[in-house]
Amino acid sequence: MQDPEYQGDKKELWKRVAPALVGGLALLAIPRAAMTALLTPMLFDAPGSTSKLSPYIMLIILLARPVMLLSTVILSFIVFRRFSHGRFAALLVLPALWWTSYRAFIAAAA
């Protein structure tokens, strides 16, 4: 049985497909993000790296990725069940914020 807000309108199909697609992609990315998070202690292997600020910022960014992906999966399930434009915007902005901070740090560190 379909929800009344999705019945009969093909234009509203994106309200079901987009959250499912974003959540599925985030779910598939969690194992790789977890492996990257397990490799973060190597940031501090070089002599004198504990006295710099950049490895700590990168540590925070890399440890935040699995958390961000898990919250994206949860939020996509919530949006899939009960659509609202605010939740949908949050679903798309959450990964974009992480990628923006990651790319900005990489560009600043180079």
Backbone bond lengths (Angstrom), bond angles and torsions (degrees), N, CA, C in turn:
res aa  C-N    CA-C-N  psi(-1)  N-CA   C-N-CA  omega(-1)  CA-C   N-CA-C  phi
1 M - - - 1.445 - - 1.526 108.64 -
2 Q 1.320 116.15 131.93 1.450 120.85 -177.50 1.514 111.17 -87.33
3 D 1.334 114.25 153.48 1.461 119.13 173.66 1.525 108.92 -69.12
4 P 1.324 118.82 145.75 1.461 120.49 -177.43 1.526 113.65 -62.12
5 E 1.328 118.40 -27.80 1.453 120.11 -176.67 1.527 112.88 -76.07
6 Y 1.344 118.59 -13.00 1.457 122.32 -178.96 1.524 112.82 -107.89
7 Q 1.312 120.40 -1.91 1.458 122.41 -171.39 1.515 112.35 -73.58
8 G 1.310 115.46 133.65 1.436 122.86 165.81 1.513 118.56 71.92
9 D 1.288 120.88 -2.05 1.452 120.94 -177.10 1.525 109.06 -116.46
10 K 1.333 115.63 111.92 1.468 120.27 -178.73 1.525 111.36 -69.77
11 K 1.329 117.96 -23.18 1.455 120.73 178.48 1.525 111.16 -68.13
12 E 1.300 117.55 -22.79 1.460 122.24 -177.93 1.525 112.58 -90.33
13 L 1.323 117.98 3.56 1.457 121.44 -179.34 1.529 111.55 -63.50
14 W 1.325 118.71 -31.43 1.459 121.61 179.62 1.514 112.03 -62.49
15 K 1.343 116.86 -22.62 1.467 120.04 178.12 1.523 111.43 -67.57
16 R 1.310 116.77 -21.53 1.469 121.19 176.43 1.518 111.90 -98.57
17 V 1.325 116.60 -39.64 1.459 120.74 -173.24 1.534 111.79 -73.96
18 A 1.323 117.55 -46.06 1.468 120.50 -175.76 1.535 112.70 -61.07
19 P 1.348 120.07 -49.17 1.474 117.70 177.90 1.526 113.25 -63.34
20 A 1.325 116.67 -36.32 1.464 119.19 178.91 1.523 110.87 -66.61
21 L 1.320 117.12 -39.44 1.462 121.04 179.34 1.529 111.52 -67.99
22 V 1.319 116.96 -45.52 1.474 120.75 178.97 1.531 110.27 -63.99
23 G 1.319 117.11 -43.74 1.462 120.23 179.33 1.517 112.57 -65.45
24 G 1.326 117.07 -39.21 1.465 120.69 178.07 1.523 112.19 -64.95
25 L 1.324 116.35 -42.91 1.463 119.69 178.00 1.530 111.68 -66.00
26 A 1.315 116.65 -39.11 1.467 119.83 177.91 1.526 111.03 -66.45
27 L 1.320 116.49 -38.08 1.467 120.59 178.86 1.526 110.67 -64.59
28 L 1.323 116.87 -39.30 1.461 120.31 178.70 1.534 112.43 -70.09
29 A 1.320 117.58 -24.37 1.461 121.16 -177.89 1.523 113.37 -86.54
30 I 1.320 118.49 -12.21 1.465 121.08 -176.95 1.530 113.19 -61.90
31 P 1.352 121.20 -43.82 1.472 118.63 -179.89 1.526 113.68 -61.23
32 R 1.329 116.98 -39.85 1.463 118.91 178.80 1.529 110.91 -67.06
33 A 1.317 116.89 -39.40 1.466 120.14 178.13 1.525 110.72 -65.03
34 A 1.321 116.76 -37.14 1.467 119.89 177.91 1.531 110.92 -66.81
35 M 1.327 117.44 -38.51 1.465 120.09 177.26 1.527 110.91 -65.58
36 T 1.317 116.60 -39.36 1.465 120.42 177.28 1.529 110.08 -64.10
37 A 1.320 116.59 -40.02 1.462 120.25 178.89 1.530 111.18 -65.83
38 L 1.325 116.99 -31.26 1.464 119.31 177.59 1.529 112.46 -71.25
39 L 1.318 117.05 -21.71 1.458 121.00 -179.14 1.529 113.22 -89.68
40 T 1.322 117.76 -0.77 1.466 120.46 -176.86 1.528 114.63 -63.83
41 P 1.326 121.96 -26.58 1.471 118.27 177.06 1.525 113.58 -61.12
42 M 1.336 117.12 -21.12 1.465 119.28 178.78 1.523 112.12 -70.78
43 L 1.337 117.64 -12.29 1.461 119.86 174.95 1.525 111.62 -62.85
44 F 1.316 116.05 -25.16 1.457 121.00 -174.27 1.533 112.45 -105.36
45 D 1.340 118.07 16.94 1.463 121.53 179.60 1.524 113.01 -74.32
46 A 1.304 117.02 -34.72 1.468 120.07 -175.84 1.533 110.41 -69.89
47 P 1.323 116.66 144.06 1.478 119.11 177.73 1.528 110.83 -62.89
48 G 1.298 116.15 133.77 1.453 121.73 178.15 1.522 114.48 82.70
49 S 1.317 117.92 1.19 1.471 119.57 -177.91 1.527 112.14 -73.34
50 T 1.327 116.86 -21.18 1.463 118.39 179.30 1.522 112.21 -75.46
51 S 1.311 117.04 -15.35 1.467 119.57 179.68 1.524 112.48 -90.46
52 K 1.345 118.26 -6.31 1.465 122.22 179.72 1.526 110.07 -96.82
53 L 1.303 115.64 156.27 1.464 121.42 -179.74 1.527 112.98 -85.00
54 S 1.322 117.70 -30.86 1.464 120.89 -173.55 1.538 114.48 -61.78
55 P 1.348 121.05 -38.91 1.470 117.78 176.93 1.531 113.06 -63.91
56 Y 1.323 117.16 -32.24 1.462 119.65 179.09 1.527 111.40 -70.66
57 I 1.330 116.63 -37.82 1.465 119.61 176.79 1.522 109.87 -66.01
58 M 1.331 116.99 -43.80 1.467 120.23 177.99 1.523 110.97 -64.14
59 L 1.318 117.83 -35.91 1.462 121.53 176.41 1.525 110.45 -60.35
60 I 1.311 117.26 -46.32 1.467 121.51 179.53 1.519 110.55 -62.69
61 I 1.328 116.97 -43.73 1.464 120.49 -178.75 1.521 110.95 -64.84
62 L 1.330 117.82 -44.00 1.462 120.40 -178.14 1.531 112.75 -71.41
63 L 1.330 117.28 -32.65 1.463 119.13 176.74 1.523 112.14 -76.23
64 A 1.319 116.99 -22.02 1.464 120.59 178.54 1.529 112.29 -77.65
65 R 1.322 117.77 -20.40 1.467 120.11 -176.23 1.537 113.15 -62.93
66 P 1.341 120.44 -50.08 1.465 117.74 178.50 1.526 112.88 -62.51
67 V 1.323 116.31 -34.99 1.469 120.23 178.11 1.522 109.97 -65.76
68 M 1.334 116.39 -42.62 1.457 121.09 178.59 1.522 110.97 -63.69
69 L 1.322 117.52 -41.72 1.463 120.18 -179.61 1.525 111.31 -67.61
70 L 1.316 117.14 -40.29 1.461 120.04 177.85 1.523 111.05 -64.73
71 S 1.324 116.88 -41.65 1.463 118.99 177.77 1.525 111.28 -68.17
72 T 1.331 118.29 -30.04 1.465 121.09 174.90 1.523 110.73 -66.32
73 V 1.318 117.29 -40.72 1.470 120.41 177.86 1.529 110.14 -63.45
74 I 1.311 117.25 -45.10 1.468 121.00 179.59 1.514 110.78 -63.95
75 L 1.324 116.89 -44.26 1.460 120.68 179.91 1.524 111.51 -66.57
76 S 1.325 118.03 -35.91 1.469 119.79 177.86 1.523 110.94 -66.64
77 F 1.336 117.43 -35.33 1.458 120.05 175.87 1.536 110.45 -65.43
78 I 1.327 116.58 -41.15 1.465 120.25 178.65 1.524 110.61 -64.85
79 V 1.327 117.09 -42.70 1.462 120.50 179.04 1.527 110.18 -66.80
80 F 1.325 117.57 -37.42 1.464 121.28 178.34 1.523 111.11 -62.48
81 R 1.320 115.79 -40.53 1.459 119.71 -178.94 1.524 112.84 -74.50
82 R 1.331 116.52 -47.03 1.478 121.77 -178.50 1.523 108.44 -134.65
83 F 1.309 115.14 100.51 1.459 120.41 -175.31 1.523 110.93 -74.95
84 S 1.318 115.20 136.42 1.458 122.30 166.72 1.522 106.96 -147.88
85 H 1.298 116.34 148.62 1.461 119.71 -176.38 1.530 111.82 -66.05
86 G 1.309 117.89 -32.90 1.463 121.14 177.82 1.524 112.06 -65.61
87 R 1.318 116.56 -44.71 1.465 120.36 177.97 1.527 110.87 -65.69
88 F 1.337 115.95 -38.57 1.454 120.00 179.94 1.530 110.46 -65.37
89 A 1.318 116.91 -40.21 1.467 120.80 177.24 1.530 110.28 -64.10
90 A 1.323 116.63 -41.63 1.471 120.27 177.69 1.523 110.93 -63.54
91 L 1.323 116.26 -36.52 1.458 121.26 179.03 1.520 111.29 -62.53
92 L 1.318 117.48 -36.50 1.456 120.93 179.93 1.528 112.84 -85.63
93 V 1.318 117.70 -28.94 1.461 121.23 -177.31 1.524 111.60 -79.23
94 L 1.308 118.55 -32.77 1.466 122.15 -176.69 1.533 112.42 -57.16
95 P 1.332 120.04 -54.25 1.472 118.19 176.83 1.521 112.95 -66.80
96 A 1.328 117.45 -32.65 1.466 120.24 -180.00 1.533 111.26 -64.58
97 L 1.314 117.20 -36.04 1.468 120.31 177.45 1.527 111.59 -64.63
98 W 1.331 116.06 -41.79 1.459 118.83 179.25 1.524 110.46 -64.92
99 W 1.330 117.19 -46.99 1.468 120.27 -178.89 1.519 111.41 -63.16
100 T 1.321 117.16 -37.17 1.454 120.37 178.26 1.524 110.99 -64.63
101 S 1.321 117.33 -45.26 1.464 119.87 179.02 1.527 111.43 -65.83
102 Y 1.321 117.56 -37.97 1.466 121.85 178.83 1.530 110.75 -64.66
103 R 1.328 116.46 -49.19 1.462 120.20 -178.61 1.534 111.46 -66.95
104 A 1.312 116.87 -37.00 1.461 119.71 178.65 1.528 110.54 -65.41
105 F 1.323 117.28 -39.63 1.463 119.42 179.29 1.523 110.70 -68.46
106 I 1.327 117.59 -41.08 1.458 121.17 178.99 1.530 110.28 -62.47
107 A 1.337 116.21 -41.67 1.464 119.41 179.31 1.529 111.09 -67.82
108 A 1.325 117.47 -37.38 1.462 120.41 179.68 1.524 111.96 -71.54
109 A 1.313 116.41 -32.78 1.458 120.00 -177.97 1.527 112.30 -77.92
110 A 1.319 117.48 -20.98 1.470 120.57 -177.25 1.501 113.51 -77.83
